[in-house]
Amino acid sequence: MQEYDVALKLLLKGSATLAVRELTGTAVVEWLDVELPKVQRVQNLRLDPLGRTVDDQLVHMELQSGNDPAMPFRMMEYCLGVQRLCGQFPRQILLYVGETPMTMRRELRGPGLSFQYSLIDIRTLDGDRLLESAQVGDNVIAILAQLRDDKEAVRKIVERIVGLAMTEREIALAQLMILAGLRHLAGAVEEEARKMPIDLDIRDHEVLGPMFIKAEEKGRQEGVQAGELAVLRRLIEKRFGALPGWASEKLAVMRAPELEELSERVLDAGSLDELLS
């Protein structure tokens, strides 16, 4: 399980009450720990946060850091699994926390079929409003949302974390560092933490250290991937014109070495189909 996924789930299930309300439009009174039953040859599926709201409805928030063209199918599988297990269809929200532009679909349509869910880019949330919340979970999640000043936001969040009890402080700082890696702000968090009276080197922490190091590495890799993708898109559009949707979806799930290889082949390819075949 990805480190950001663990950190964000804990925050949403914990003190990030304003963020949850902004995303769902209601209050969640109970989070359910469920594993969907195995159906035929499909392996058991562990849900991202599934909660029961104040009006006794189910809400499922799925977290995603990359553009996965198969998400509509996954979301429908989750929806049917929850209905089988709980006897109730959930209201579903796919929460995108990645850095590259969001390109996923929010529906499946076919003969006699219409399936939809909400698709939210976390950057559309008002990060400055989350910074004003009295809950530190909201403050930490603000690092992923829309902010007027990223560096000033980091300073405010770290300052708030300093006032917590030791155990809460360690957890909140680790969560902030992990999520900051998704926005290339982990260095800014470390710099602010050094200015504060925090006697904690997150890399030396027995549990949180490895998670933070992995998150840092993942952030670097995603940065390289985003750069390769941007270069390749420019080359393809100059050579073949605007990218069709199917091509954008295919490129979005490729790793940096694959994108680099395509960049070398783009000038020799006779068509977009030939390049991406």
Residue pairs with C-beta under 8 A, 6 or more apart in sequence:
2 65
2 218
3 178
3 211
3 212
3 214
3 215
3 218
4 63
4 65
4 97
4 178
4 179
4 181
4 182
4 215
4 218
5 48
5 63
5 65
6 178
6 211
7 174
7 175
7 178
7 179
7 211
8 63
8 97
8 141
8 179
9 48
9 49
9 63
10 171
10 175
11 19
11 137
11 140
11 141
11 175
12 19
12 20
12 49
12 61
12 137
12 141
13 31
13 49
13 51
14 137
15 135
15 136
15 137
15 138
16 135
16 137
16 138
16 140
16 141
17 27
17 133
17 135
17 137
17 138
18 129
18 130
18 133
18 135
18 138
19 125
19 130
19 137
19 138
19 141
20 27
20 28
20 51
21 27
22 125
22 126
22 129
22 130
23 61
23 93
23 95
23 120
23 125
24 53
24 59
24 61
24 91
24 93
26 53
26 54
26 55
26 57
26 59
27 53
27 54
28 51
28 52
28 53
28 54
28 59
29 51
29 52
29 53
29 54
30 51
30 52
31 49
31 50
31 51
32 50
32 51
32 52
32 58
32 86
34 47
34 50
34 82
34 85
34 86
35 44
35 45
35 46
35 47
36 44
36 45
36 46
36 47
36 78
36 81
36 82
36 84
36 85
37 44
37 81
37 84
37 85
38 44
39 81
39 84
42 77
45 77
45 78
45 81
47 60
47 62
47 78
47 81
47 82
48 60
48 61
48 62
48 63
49 60
49 61
49 63
50 58
50 59
50 60
50 61
50 82
50 90
51 58
51 59
51 61
52 58
52 59
53 59
57 88
57 90
57 91
58 82
58 86
58 88
58 89
58 90
58 91
59 90
59 91
59 92
59 93
60 78
60 79
60 82
60 90
60 91
60 92
60 93
61 92
61 93
61 94
61 95
62 71
62 74
62 75
62 78
62 92
62 93
62 94
62 95
63 95
63 97
64 71
64 94
64 95
64 96
64 97
64 98
64 104
65 96
65 97
65 98
65 182
65 222
66 98
66 100
66 252
66 253
67 98
67 100
67 102
67 103
67 104
67 249
67 252
67 253
68 74
68 104
68 253
69 104
69 105
69 249
69 250
69 252
69 253
71 94
71 104
71 105
72 104
72 105
72 106
72 107
72 108
72 115
72 117
73 108
75 92
75 94
75 115
75 117
76 108
76 115
78 90
78 92
79 89
79 90
79 92
79 115
79 117
82 88
82 89
82 90
83 89
83 90
91 118
92 117
92 118
93 117
93 118
93 119
93 120
94 104
94 106
94 117
94 118
94 119
94 120
95 120
95 122
96 102
96 104
96 119
96 120
96 121
96 122
97 122
97 144
97 182
98 182
98 222
99 182
99 183
99 184
99 222
99 223
99 226
100 226
100 229
100 252
102 119
102 121
103 245
103 248
103 249
103 252
104 119
105 119
106 116
106 117
106 118
106 119
107 114
107 115
107 116
107 117
108 114
108 115
108 116
109 115
122 141
122 144
122 145
123 144
123 145
123 146
124 145
124 146
125 144
125 145
125 146
126 145
126 146
127 142
127 143
127 144
127 145
127 146
127 147
127 153
128 142
128 146
128 147
128 148
128 153
130 138
130 139
130 141
130 142
130 145
131 138
131 139
131 142
131 147
131 153
131 156
131 157
133 139
136 160
136 161
136 164
136 168
136 172
139 156
139 157
139 160
139 161
140 157
140 172
140 175
140 176
140 179
141 179
142 153
142 157
143 150
143 153
143 154
143 157
143 176
143 179
143 180
143 183
143 185
144 179
144 182
144 183
147 153
150 183
150 185
150 188
151 188
154 180
154 185
154 188
154 189
154 192
155 192
157 176
158 173
158 176
158 189
158 192
158 193
158 196
158 198
159 192
159 196
161 169
161 172
161 173
161 176
161 198
162 169
162 196
162 197
162 198
164 172
169 198
169 200
170 200
170 205
170 208
171 208
173 189
173 193
173 198
173 200
173 202
174 202
174 205
174 208
174 211
174 212
176 189
177 186
177 189
177 190
177 202
177 212
177 215
178 211
178 212
178 215
180 186
180 188
180 189
181 212
181 215
181 216
181 218
181 219
182 219
182 222
184 219
184 223
186 212
186 215
186 216
186 219
190 202
193 200
193 202
202 208
202 209
202 212
203 209
203 212
203 213
205 212
221 256
224 256
225 255
225 256
225 259
228 256
228 259
228 260
228 263
229 251
229 252
229 254
229 259
231 259
231 263
232 251
232 259
232 262
232 263
232 266
233 243
233 251
235 263
235 266
235 267
236 243
236 247
236 266
236 272
236 275
237 243
239 266
239 267
239 269
240 271
240 272
240 275
243 251
243 272
244 272
247 272
247 276
250 276
251 259
251 262
251 276
254 262
262 275
262 276
265 275
266 275
269 275
